[in-house]
Amino acid sequence: MDTYRIPLVWQMYGHCDVDANSLVDAIEIALGPDTPLPDGCYVEDSVGVDYEVLELDQETTT
């Protein structure tokens, strides 16, 4: 039996409290690189194969 390394992706859901002057600014800050991801919950049935990465992995191993 062979072993395969399958890249998986899934979604998490959480909230981030942001101090900002407007909703637009708050969204920009929340999505920015300096804001850590919040603790979250797994979104049910959101797991899937990352086929782009799988293809790249296959190309580099052949």
Predicted model as a PDB file, atoms N, CA, C, CB and O in Angstrom, pLDDT in the B-factor column:
MODEL        1                                                                  
ATOM      1  N   MET A   1       0.847  -1.181   0.000  1.00 96.00           N  
ATOM      2  CA  MET A   1       0.000   0.000   0.000  1.00 96.00           C  
ATOM      3  C   MET A   1       0.889   1.239   0.000  1.00 96.00           C  
ATOM      4  CB  MET A   1      -0.962   0.001   1.223  1.00 96.00           C  
ATOM      5  O   MET A   1       1.875   1.289   0.735  1.00 96.00           O  
ATOM      6  N   ASP A   2       0.554   2.241  -0.815  1.00 95.00           N  
ATOM      7  CA  ASP A   2       1.316   3.487  -0.905  1.00 95.00           C  
ATOM      8  C   ASP A   2       0.763   4.524   0.067  1.00 95.00           C  
ATOM      9  CB  ASP A   2       1.287   4.036  -2.343  1.00 95.00           C  
ATOM     10  O   ASP A   2      -0.379   4.429   0.517  1.00 95.00           O  
ATOM     11  N   THR A   3       1.598   5.517   0.383  1.00 95.00           N  
ATOM     12  CA  THR A   3       1.179   6.644   1.207  1.00 95.00           C  
ATOM     13  C   THR A   3       1.115   7.884   0.329  1.00 95.00           C  
ATOM     14  CB  THR A   3       2.148   6.858   2.411  1.00 95.00           C  
ATOM     15  O   THR A   3       2.051   8.165  -0.420  1.00 95.00           O  
ATOM     16  N   TYR A   4       0.026   8.621   0.415  1.00 93.00           N  
ATOM     17  CA  TYR A   4      -0.179   9.834  -0.371  1.00 93.00           C  
ATOM     18  C   TYR A   4      -0.294  11.030   0.562  1.00 93.00           C  
ATOM     19  CB  TYR A   4      -1.442   9.713  -1.260  1.00 93.00           C  
ATOM     20  O   TYR A   4      -0.921  10.943   1.618  1.00 93.00           O  
ATOM     21  N   ARG A   5       0.308  12.140   0.175  1.00 93.00           N  
ATOM     22  CA  ARG A   5       0.210  13.391   0.930  1.00 93.00           C  
ATOM     23  C   ARG A   5      -0.799  14.283   0.209  1.00 93.00           C  
ATOM     24  CB  ARG A   5       1.618  14.105   1.063  1.00 93.00           C  
ATOM     25  O   ARG A   5      -0.513  14.807  -0.867  1.00 93.00           O  
ATOM     26  N   ILE A   6      -1.977  14.453   0.805  1.00 96.00           N  
ATOM     27  CA  ILE A   6      -3.078  15.179   0.180  1.00 96.00           C  
ATOM     28  C   ILE A   6      -3.227  16.542   0.857  1.00 96.00           C  
ATOM     29  CB  ILE A   6      -4.405  14.365   0.270  1.00 96.00           C  
ATOM     30  O   ILE A   6      -3.470  16.597   2.062  1.00 96.00           O  
ATOM     31  N   PRO A   7      -3.088  17.654   0.105  1.00 97.00           N  
ATOM     32  CA  PRO A   7      -3.261  18.983   0.695  1.00 97.00           C  
ATOM     33  C   PRO A   7      -4.749  19.284   0.902  1.00 97.00           C  
ATOM     34  CB  PRO A   7      -2.611  20.066  -0.203  1.00 97.00           C  
ATOM     35  O   PRO A   7      -5.545  19.211  -0.033  1.00 97.00           O  
ATOM     36  N   LEU A   8      -5.100  19.618   2.120  1.00 97.00           N  
ATOM     37  CA  LEU A   8      -6.489  19.916   2.459  1.00 97.00           C  
ATOM     38  C   LEU A   8      -6.639  21.376   2.860  1.00 97.00           C  
ATOM     39  CB  LEU A   8      -6.979  19.001   3.590  1.00 97.00           C  
ATOM     40  O   LEU A   8      -5.715  21.981   3.406  1.00 97.00           O  
ATOM     41  N   VAL A   9      -7.801  21.929   2.587  1.00 98.00           N  
ATOM     42  CA  VAL A   9      -8.162  23.280   3.022  1.00 98.00           C  
ATOM     43  C   VAL A   9      -9.517  23.192   3.710  1.00 98.00           C  
ATOM     44  CB  VAL A   9      -8.198  24.294   1.812  1.00 98.00           C  
ATOM     45  O   VAL A   9     -10.330  22.322   3.398  1.00 98.00           O  
ATOM     46  N   TRP A  10      -9.753  24.110   4.657  1.00 97.00           N  
ATOM     47  CA  TRP A  10     -11.044  24.171   5.323  1.00 97.00           C  
ATOM     48  C   TRP A  10     -11.265  25.583   5.814  1.00 97.00           C  
ATOM     49  CB  TRP A  10     -11.127  23.158   6.491  1.00 97.00           C  
ATOM     50  O   TRP A  10     -10.342  26.397   5.847  1.00 97.00           O  
ATOM     51  N   GLN A  11     -12.492  25.863   6.193  1.00 97.00           N  
ATOM     52  CA  GLN A  11     -12.851  27.200   6.643  1.00 97.00           C  
ATOM     53  C   GLN A  11     -13.060  27.207   8.156  1.00 97.00           C  
ATOM     54  CB  GLN A  11     -14.118  27.693   5.919  1.00 97.00           C  
ATOM     55  O   GLN A  11     -13.507  26.233   8.762  1.00 97.00           O  
ATOM     56  N   MET A  12     -12.713  28.360   8.732  1.00 97.00           N  
ATOM     57  CA  MET A  12     -12.972  28.620  10.146  1.00 97.00           C  
ATOM     58  C   MET A  12     -13.819  29.879  10.214  1.00 97.00           C  
ATOM     59  CB  MET A  12     -11.634  28.775  10.973  1.00 97.00           C  
ATOM     60  O   MET A  12     -13.786  30.710   9.307  1.00 97.00           O  
ATOM     61  N   TYR A  13     -14.577  30.016  11.291  1.00 97.00           N  
ATOM     62  CA  TYR A  13     -15.423  31.178  11.490  1.00 97.00           C  
ATOM     63  C   TYR A  13     -15.115  31.771  12.847  1.00 97.00           C  
ATOM     64  CB  TYR A  13     -16.921  30.813  11.370  1.00 97.00           C  
ATOM     65  O   TYR A  13     -15.077  31.053  13.846  1.00 97.00           O  
ATOM     66  N   GLY A  14     -14.896  33.075  12.894  1.00 97.00           N  
ATOM     67  CA  GLY A  14     -14.621  33.750  14.155  1.00 97.00           C  
ATOM     68  C   GLY A  14     -14.872  35.237  14.030  1.00 97.00           C  
ATOM     69  O   GLY A  14     -15.226  35.733  12.960  1.00 97.00           O  
ATOM     70  N   HIS A  15     -14.685  35.939  15.125  1.00 97.00           N  
ATOM     71  CA  HIS A  15     -14.881  37.389  15.147  1.00 97.00           C  
ATOM     72  C   HIS A  15     -13.607  38.080  15.592  1.00 97.00           C  
ATOM     73  CB  HIS A  15     -16.049  37.772  16.073  1.00 97.00           C  
ATOM     74  O   HIS A  15     -12.823  37.536  16.369  1.00 97.00           O  
ATOM     75  N   CYS A  16     -13.418  39.279  15.090  1.00 96.00           N  
ATOM     76  CA  CYS A  16     -12.262  40.094  15.432  1.00 96.00           C  
ATOM     77  C   CYS A  16     -12.774  41.472  15.841  1.00 96.00           C  
ATOM     78  CB  CYS A  16     -11.249  40.189  14.232  1.00 96.00           C  
ATOM     79  O   CYS A  16     -13.486  42.118  15.072  1.00 96.00           O  
ATOM     80  N   ASP A  17     -12.419  41.932  17.044  1.00 96.00           N  
ATOM     81  CA  ASP A  17     -12.795  43.271  17.489  1.00 96.00           C  
ATOM     82  C   ASP A  17     -11.727  44.259  17.032  1.00 96.00           C  
ATOM     83  CB  ASP A  17     -12.972  43.321  19.040  1.00 96.00           C  
ATOM     84  O   ASP A  17     -10.543  44.087  17.322  1.00 96.00           O  
ATOM     85  N   VAL A  18     -12.158  45.295  16.312  1.00 97.00           N  
ATOM     86  CA  VAL A  18     -11.227  46.252  15.709  1.00 97.00           C  
ATOM     87  C   VAL A  18     -11.647  47.666  16.065  1.00 97.00           C  
ATOM     88  CB  VAL A  18     -11.168  46.076  14.172  1.00 97.00           C  
ATOM     89  O   VAL A  18     -12.814  48.029  15.919  1.00 97.00           O  
ATOM     90  N   ASP A  19     -10.696  48.465  16.533  1.00 97.00           N  
ATOM     91  CA  ASP A  19     -10.934  49.897  16.742  1.00 97.00           C  
ATOM     92  C   ASP A  19     -10.585  50.624  15.450  1.00 97.00           C  
ATOM     93  CB  ASP A  19     -10.091  50.454  17.952  1.00 97.00           C  
ATOM     94  O   ASP A  19      -9.464  50.515  14.953  1.00 97.00           O  
ATOM     95  N   ALA A  20     -11.551  51.368  14.906  1.00 98.00           N  
ATOM     96  CA  ALA A  20     -11.331  52.072  13.634  1.00 98.00           C  
ATOM     97  C   ALA A  20     -12.300  53.242  13.533  1.00 98.00           C  
ATOM     98  CB  ALA A  20     -11.508  51.109  12.418  1.00 98.00           C  
ATOM     99  O   ALA A  20     -13.244  53.351  14.315  1.00 98.00           O  
ATOM    100  N   ASN A  21     -12.053  54.118  12.559  1.00 98.00           N  
ATOM    101  CA  ASN A  21     -12.900  55.289  12.332  1.00 98.00           C  
ATOM    102  C   ASN A  21     -14.124  54.999  11.475  1.00 98.00           C  
ATOM    103  CB  ASN A  21     -12.095  56.373  11.688  1.00 98.00           C  
ATOM    104  O   ASN A  21     -15.073  55.782  11.472  1.00 98.00           O  
ATOM    105  N   SER A  22     -14.115  53.880  10.745  1.00 98.00           N  
ATOM    106  CA  SER A  22     -15.245  53.535   9.895  1.00 98.00           C  
ATOM    107  C   SER A  22     -15.259  52.025   9.685  1.00 98.00           C  
ATOM    108  CB  SER A  22     -15.173  54.287   8.534  1.00 98.00           C  
ATOM    109  O   SER A  22     -14.283  51.334   9.979  1.00 98.00           O  
ATOM    110  N   LEU A  23     -16.378  51.527   9.173  1.00 98.00           N  
ATOM    111  CA  LEU A  23     -16.493  50.105   8.861  1.00 98.00           C  
ATOM    112  C   LEU A  23     -15.472  49.702   7.804  1.00 98.00           C  
ATOM    113  CB  LEU A  23     -17.913  49.772   8.383  1.00 98.00           C  
ATOM    114  O   LEU A  23     -14.854  48.642   7.902  1.00 98.00           O  
ATOM    115  N   VAL A  24     -15.299  50.542   6.803  1.00 98.00           N  
ATOM    116  CA  VAL A  24     -14.324  50.247   5.737  1.00 98.00           C  
ATOM    117  C   VAL A  24     -12.921  50.134   6.319  1.00 98.00           C  
ATOM    118  CB  VAL A  24     -14.359  51.344   4.639  1.00 98.00           C  
ATOM    119  O   VAL A  24     -12.179  49.213   5.976  1.00 98.00           O  
ATOM    120  N   ASP A  25     -12.550  51.069   7.203  1.00 98.00           N  
ATOM    121  CA  ASP A  25     -11.239  51.011   7.848  1.00 98.00           C  
ATOM    122  C   ASP A  25     -11.112  49.762   8.717  1.00 98.00           C  
ATOM    123  CB  ASP A  25     -11.003  52.270   8.693  1.00 98.00           C  
ATOM    124  O   ASP A  25     -10.062  49.122   8.741  1.00 98.00           O  
ATOM    125  N   ALA A  26     -12.186  49.418   9.431  1.00 98.00           N  
ATOM    126  CA  ALA A  26     -12.155  48.241  10.307  1.00 98.00           C  
ATOM    127  C   ALA A  26     -11.930  46.967   9.503  1.00 98.00           C  
ATOM    128  CB  ALA A  26     -13.461  48.132  11.109  1.00 98.00           C  
ATOM    129  O   ALA A  26     -11.167  46.094   9.916  1.00 98.00           O  
ATOM    130  N   ILE A  27     -12.594  46.862   8.358  1.00 98.00           N  
ATOM    131  CA  ILE A  27     -12.397  45.689   7.497  1.00 98.00           C  
ATOM    132  C   ILE A  27     -10.973  45.637   6.986  1.00 98.00           C  
ATOM    133  CB  ILE A  27     -13.378  45.705   6.317  1.00 98.00           C  
ATOM    134  O   ILE A  27     -10.359  44.570   6.965  1.00 98.00           O  
ATOM    135  N   GLU A  28     -10.443  46.769   6.574  1.00 98.00           N  
ATOM    136  CA  GLU A  28      -9.061  46.819   6.081  1.00 98.00           C  
ATOM    137  C   GLU A  28      -8.078  46.392   7.168  1.00 98.00           C  
ATOM    138  CB  GLU A  28      -8.715  48.236   5.585  1.00 98.00           C  
ATOM    139  O   GLU A  28      -7.138  45.642   6.901  1.00 98.00           O  
ATOM    140  N   ILE A  29      -8.292  46.862   8.378  1.00 98.00           N  
ATOM    141  CA  ILE A  29      -7.415  46.490   9.498  1.00 98.00           C  
ATOM    142  C   ILE A  29      -7.556  44.998   9.806  1.00 98.00           C  
ATOM    143  CB  ILE A  29      -7.748  47.333  10.761  1.00 98.00           C  
ATOM    144  O   ILE A  29      -6.557  44.307  10.007  1.00 98.00           O  
ATOM    145  N   ALA A  30      -8.803  44.500   9.842  1.00 97.00           N  
ATOM    146  CA  ALA A  30      -9.050  43.091  10.164  1.00 97.00           C  
ATOM    147  C   ALA A  30      -8.383  42.152   9.161  1.00 97.00           C  
ATOM    148  CB  ALA A  30     -10.552  42.817  10.207  1.00 97.00           C  
ATOM    149  O   ALA A  30      -7.918  41.074   9.532  1.00 97.00           O  
ATOM    150  N   LEU A  31      -8.336  42.555   7.899  1.00 97.00           N  
ATOM    151  CA  LEU A  31      -7.734  41.722   6.860  1.00 97.00           C  
ATOM    152  C   LEU A  31      -6.236  41.962   6.689  1.00 97.00           C  
ATOM    153  CB  LEU A  31      -8.430  41.966   5.550  1.00 97.00           C  
ATOM    154  O   LEU A  31      -5.577  41.277   5.906  1.00 97.00           O  
ATOM    155  N   GLY A  32      -5.707  42.926   7.416  1.00 97.00           N  
ATOM    156  CA  GLY A  32      -4.304  43.282   7.278  1.00 97.00           C  
ATOM    157  C   GLY A  32      -3.354  42.290   7.922  1.00 97.00           C  
ATOM    158  O   GLY A  32      -3.767  41.458   8.730  1.00 97.00           O  
ATOM    159  N   PRO A  33      -2.087  42.380   7.563  1.00 97.00           N  
ATOM    160  CA  PRO A  33      -1.085  41.421   8.053  1.00 97.00           C  
ATOM    161  C   PRO A  33      -0.756  41.565   9.538  1.00 97.00           C  
ATOM    162  CB  PRO A  33       0.176  41.572   7.259  1.00 97.00           C  
ATOM    163  O   PRO A  33      -0.191  40.647  10.132  1.00 97.00           O  
ATOM    164  N   ASP A  34      -1.097  42.695  10.143  1.00 95.00           N  
ATOM    165  CA  ASP A  34      -0.764  42.911  11.552  1.00 95.00           C  
ATOM    166  C   ASP A  34      -1.847  42.422  12.504  1.00 95.00           C  
ATOM    167  CB  ASP A  34      -0.512  44.371  11.796  1.00 95.00           C  
ATOM    168  O   ASP A  34      -1.642  42.432  13.718  1.00 95.00           O  
ATOM    169  N   THR A  35      -2.986  41.997  11.986  1.00 96.00           N  
ATOM    170  CA  THR A  35      -4.077  41.516  12.829  1.00 96.00           C  
ATOM    171  C   THR A  35      -4.036  39.997  12.859  1.00 96.00           C  
ATOM    172  CB  THR A  35      -5.458  42.023  12.315  1.00 96.00           C  
ATOM    173  O   THR A  35      -4.147  39.354  11.816  1.00 96.00           O  
ATOM    174  N   PRO A  36      -3.876  39.414  14.053  1.00 95.00           N  
ATOM    175  CA  PRO A  36      -3.836  37.947  14.134  1.00 95.00           C  
ATOM    176  C   PRO A  36      -5.212  37.347  13.856  1.00 95.00           C  
ATOM    177  CB  PRO A  36      -3.336  37.496  15.520  1.00 95.00           C  
ATOM    178  O   PRO A  36      -6.241  37.983  14.085  1.00 95.00           O  
ATOM    179  N   LEU A  37      -5.210  36.132  13.366  1.00 93.00           N  
ATOM    180  CA  LEU A  37      -6.480  35.441  13.145  1.00 93.00           C  
ATOM    181  C   LEU A  37      -7.131  35.167  14.500  1.00 93.00           C  
ATOM    182  CB  LEU A  37      -6.269  34.111  12.347  1.00 93.00           C  
ATOM    183  O   LEU A  37      -6.444  34.820  15.460  1.00 93.00           O  
ATOM    184  N   PRO A  38      -8.439  35.319  14.580  1.00 94.00           N  
ATOM    185  CA  PRO A  38      -9.124  35.083  15.846  1.00 94.00           C  
ATOM    186  C   PRO A  38      -9.280  33.590  16.113  1.00 94.00           C  
ATOM    187  CB  PRO A  38     -10.494  35.764  15.845  1.00 94.00           C  
ATOM    188  O   PRO A  38      -9.164  32.771  15.202  1.00 94.00           O  
ATOM    189  N   ASP A  39      -9.545  33.245  17.373  1.00 94.00           N  
ATOM    190  CA  ASP A  39      -9.952  31.876  17.668  1.00 94.00           C  
ATOM    191  C   ASP A  39     -11.245  31.649  16.921  1.00 94.00           C  
ATOM    192  CB  ASP A  39     -10.118  31.620  19.217  1.00 94.00           C  
ATOM    193  O   ASP A  39     -12.063  32.562  16.806  1.00 94.00           O  
ATOM    194  N   GLY A  40     -11.441  30.465  16.420  1.00 96.00           N  
ATOM    195  CA  GLY A  40     -12.632  30.240  15.619  1.00 96.00           C  
ATOM    196  C   GLY A  40     -13.143  28.828  15.733  1.00 96.00           C  
ATOM    197  O   GLY A  40     -12.608  28.003  16.473  1.00 96.00           O  
ATOM    198  N   CYS A  41     -14.188  28.575  14.986  1.00 97.00           N  
ATOM    199  CA  CYS A  41     -14.817  27.264  14.927  1.00 97.00           C  
ATOM    200  C   CYS A  41     -14.773  26.766  13.489  1.00 97.00           C  
ATOM    201  CB  CYS A  41     -16.279  27.317  15.456  1.00 97.00           C  
ATOM    202  O   CYS A  41     -14.916  27.541  12.543  1.00 97.00           O  
ATOM    203  N   TYR A  42     -14.576  25.485  13.345  1.00 97.00           N  
ATOM    204  CA  TYR A  42     -14.567  24.852  12.032  1.00 97.00           C  
ATOM    205  C   TYR A  42     -15.941  24.980  11.387  1.00 97.00           C  
ATOM    206  CB  TYR A  42     -14.156  23.369  12.142  1.00 97.00           C  
ATOM    207  O   TYR A  42     -16.957  24.714  12.029  1.00 97.00           O  
ATOM    208  N   VAL A  43     -15.976  25.388  10.119  1.00 98.00           N  
ATOM    209  CA  VAL A  43     -17.227  25.459   9.365  1.00 98.00           C  
ATOM    210  C   VAL A  43     -17.526  24.058   8.851  1.00 98.00           C  
ATOM    211  CB  VAL A  43     -17.140  26.501   8.180  1.00 98.00           C  
ATOM    212  O   VAL A  43     -16.772  23.500   8.053  1.00 98.00           O  
ATOM    213  N   GLU A  44     -18.629  23.502   9.317  1.00 97.00           N  
ATOM    214  CA  GLU A  44     -18.989  22.127   9.000  1.00 97.00           C  
ATOM    215  C   GLU A  44     -19.039  21.881   7.494  1.00 97.00           C  
ATOM    216  CB  GLU A  44     -20.327  21.785   9.622  1.00 97.00           C  
ATOM    217  O   GLU A  44     -19.546  22.706   6.733  1.00 97.00           O  
ATOM    218  N   ASP A  45     -18.513  20.751   7.087  1.00 98.00           N  
ATOM    219  CA  ASP A  45     -18.496  20.308   5.690  1.00 98.00           C  
ATOM    220  C   ASP A  45     -17.694  21.227   4.773  1.00 98.00           C  
ATOM    221  CB  ASP A  45     -19.905  20.203   5.175  1.00 98.00           C  
ATOM    222  O   ASP A  45     -17.951  21.262   3.570  1.00 98.00           O  
ATOM    223  N   SER A  46     -16.722  21.977   5.315  1.00 98.00           N  
ATOM    224  CA  SER A  46     -15.954  22.893   4.482  1.00 98.00           C  
ATOM    225  C   SER A  46     -14.617  22.313   4.028  1.00 98.00           C  
ATOM    226  CB  SER A  46     -15.717  24.173   5.226  1.00 98.00           C  
ATOM    227  O   SER A  46     -13.914  22.947   3.242  1.00 98.00           O  
ATOM    228  N   VAL A  47     -14.258  21.146   4.495  1.00 98.00           N  
ATOM    229  CA  VAL A  47     -12.961  20.576   4.117  1.00 98.00           C  
ATOM    230  C   VAL A  47     -12.998  20.115   2.658  1.00 98.00           C  
ATOM    231  CB  VAL A  47     -12.587  19.391   5.051  1.00 98.00           C  
ATOM    232  O   VAL A  47     -13.996  19.575   2.181  1.00 98.00           O  
ATOM    233  N   GLY A  48     -11.881  20.346   1.969  1.00 98.00           N  
ATOM    234  CA  GLY A  48     -11.776  19.932   0.577  1.00 98.00           C  
ATOM    235  C   GLY A  48     -10.322  19.780   0.181  1.00 98.00           C  
ATOM    236  O   GLY A  48      -9.424  20.221   0.897  1.00 98.00           O  
ATOM    237  N   VAL A  49     -10.097  19.162  -0.949  1.00 98.00           N  
ATOM    238  CA  VAL A  49      -8.746  18.969  -1.480  1.00 98.00           C  
ATOM    239  C   VAL A  49      -8.329  20.238  -2.209  1.00 98.00           C  
ATOM    240  CB  VAL A  49      -8.680  17.729  -2.435  1.00 98.00           C  
ATOM    241  O   VAL A  49      -9.111  20.800  -2.976  1.00 98.00           O  
ATOM    242  N   ASP A  50      -7.101  20.694  -1.973  1.00 97.00           N  
ATOM    243  CA  ASP A  50      -6.541  21.829  -2.708  1.00 97.00           C  
ATOM    244  C   ASP A  50      -5.900  21.262  -3.976  1.00 97.00           C  
ATOM    245  CB  ASP A  50      -5.488  22.642  -1.830  1.00 97.00           C  
ATOM    246  O   ASP A  50      -4.722  20.905  -3.992  1.00 97.00           O  
ATOM    247  N   TYR A  51      -6.698  21.190  -5.024  1.00 97.00           N  
ATOM    248  CA  TYR A  51      -6.246  20.534  -6.263  1.00 97.00           C  
ATOM    249  C   TYR A  51      -5.105  21.276  -6.942  1.00 97.00           C  
ATOM    250  CB  TYR A  51      -7.401  20.404  -7.233  1.00 97.00           C  
ATOM    251  O   TYR A  51      -4.286  20.647  -7.612  1.00 97.00           O  
ATOM    252  N   GLU A  52      -5.024  22.597  -6.792  1.00 95.00           N  
ATOM    253  CA  GLU A  52      -3.910  23.341  -7.382  1.00 95.00           C  
ATOM    254  C   GLU A  52      -2.588  22.920  -6.754  1.00 95.00           C  
ATOM    255  CB  GLU A  52      -4.118  24.855  -7.210  1.00 95.00           C  
ATOM    256  O   GLU A  52      -1.608  22.683  -7.459  1.00 95.00           O  
ATOM    257  N   VAL A  53      -2.564  22.827  -5.439  1.00 95.00           N  
ATOM    258  CA  VAL A  53      -1.348  22.404  -4.743  1.00 95.00           C  
ATOM    259  C   VAL A  53      -1.048  20.944  -5.065  1.00 95.00           C  
ATOM    260  CB  VAL A  53      -1.491  22.603  -3.212  1.00 95.00           C  
ATOM    261  O   VAL A  53       0.110  20.577  -5.260  1.00 95.00           O  
ATOM    262  N   LEU A  54      -2.078  20.118  -5.122  1.00 95.00           N  
ATOM    263  CA  LEU A  54      -1.884  18.705  -5.449  1.00 95.00           C  
ATOM    264  C   LEU A  54      -1.229  18.558  -6.819  1.00 95.00           C  
ATOM    265  CB  LEU A  54      -3.228  17.951  -5.417  1.00 95.00           C  
ATOM    266  O   LEU A  54      -0.319  17.747  -6.993  1.00 95.00           O  
ATOM    267  N   GLU A  55      -1.695  19.348  -7.797  1.00 92.00           N  
ATOM    268  CA  GLU A  55      -1.103  19.322  -9.135  1.00 92.00           C  
ATOM    269  C   GLU A  55       0.360  19.737  -9.096  1.00 92.00           C  
ATOM    270  CB  GLU A  55      -1.880  20.238 -10.081  1.00 92.00           C  
ATOM    271  O   GLU A  55       1.214  19.087  -9.700  1.00 92.00           O  
ATOM    272  N   LEU A  56       0.648  20.834  -8.374  1.00 90.00           N  
ATOM    273  CA  LEU A  56       2.037  21.299  -8.261  1.00 90.00           C  
ATOM    274  C   LEU A  56       2.916  20.262  -7.604  1.00 90.00           C  
ATOM    275  CB  LEU A  56       2.105  22.599  -7.474  1.00 90.00           C  
ATOM    276  O   LEU A  56       4.049  20.046  -8.034  1.00 90.00           O  
ATOM    277  N   ASP A  57       2.407  19.609  -6.559  1.00 83.00           N  
ATOM    278  CA  ASP A  57       3.165  18.557  -5.884  1.00 83.00           C  
ATOM    279  C   ASP A  57       3.450  17.405  -6.838  1.00 83.00           C  
ATOM    280  CB  ASP A  57       2.404  18.050  -4.651  1.00 83.00           C  
ATOM    281  O   ASP A  57       4.547  16.846  -6.828  1.00 83.00           O  
ATOM    282  N   GLN A  58       2.474  17.050  -7.656  1.00 83.00           N  
ATOM    283  CA  GLN A  58       2.653  15.946  -8.601  1.00 83.00           C  
ATOM    284  C   GLN A  58       3.704  16.307  -9.653  1.00 83.00           C  
ATOM    285  CB  GLN A  58       1.310  15.594  -9.284  1.00 83.00           C  
ATOM    286  O   GLN A  58       4.495  15.455 -10.057  1.00 83.00           O  
ATOM    287  N   GLU A  59       3.714  17.553 -10.091  1.00 78.00           N  
ATOM    288  CA  GLU A  59       4.695  17.982 -11.081  1.00 78.00           C  
ATOM    289  C   GLU A  59       6.115  17.958 -10.539  1.00 78.00           C  
ATOM    290  CB  GLU A  59       4.363  19.368 -11.568  1.00 78.00           C  
ATOM    291  O   GLU A  59       7.056  17.650 -11.270  1.00 78.00           O  
ATOM    292  N   THR A  60       6.274  18.281  -9.254  1.00 76.00           N  
ATOM    293  CA  THR A  60       7.622  18.325  -8.677  1.00 76.00           C  
ATOM    294  C   THR A  60       8.139  16.959  -8.276  1.00 76.00           C  
ATOM    295  CB  THR A  60       7.638  19.229  -7.481  1.00 76.00           C  
ATOM    296  O   THR A  60       9.339  16.799  -8.056  1.00 76.00           O  
ATOM    297  N   THR A  61       7.247  15.953  -8.174  1.00 70.00           N  
ATOM    298  CA  THR A  61       7.692  14.627  -7.787  1.00 70.00           C  
ATOM    299  C   THR A  61       7.879  13.697  -8.970  1.00 70.00           C  
ATOM    300  CB  THR A  61       6.718  14.028  -6.831  1.00 70.00           C  
ATOM    301  O   THR A  61       8.330  12.563  -8.808  1.00 70.00           O  
ATOM    302  N   THR A  62       7.532  14.176 -10.172  1.00 63.00           N  
ATOM    303  CA  THR A  62       7.694  13.298 -11.342  1.00 63.00           C  
ATOM    304  C   THR A  62       8.881  13.713 -12.157  1.00 63.00           C  
ATOM    305  CB  THR A  62       6.444  13.307 -12.214  1.00 63.00           C  
ATOM    306  O   THR A  62       9.176  13.093 -13.179  1.00 63.00           O  
TER     307      THR A  62                                                      
ENDMDL                                                                          
END                                                                             
